[in-house]
């Protein structure tokens, strides 16, 4: 049953037939991200699209979805220091608007930095 050997399914490339287990064919496949790593993938999962990669696709999509969402990473260290020094509400509101975060988050950051300095 090697009719799909050599074919590509998403990021999987089918290298050879491995064996049949519980009535289902398993294939040795390699992913685009690491050609030296072979994985066993069920034929039905290849054909249905249920298995698209070794997991690298999910990690990549997750990274893209989460990129830039870390609220604290939007504010630079120099901005933290301004918050600590000035402690002003006006500055906090300006920073919140500039970086798209809430004023309470700004003060929470200020409090945590203040505690670390002690």
Secondary structure as UniProt FT lines:
FT   TURN            3..6
FT   STRAND          8..9
FT   TURN            10..11
FT   STRAND          12..21
FT   TURN            22..23
FT   STRAND          24..31
FT   TURN            32..33
FT   STRAND          34..42
FT   HELIX           43..48
FT   HELIX           56..66
FT   TURN            67..68
FT   HELIX           72..74
FT   HELIX           77..86
FT   HELIX           89..99
FT   HELIX           103..117
//
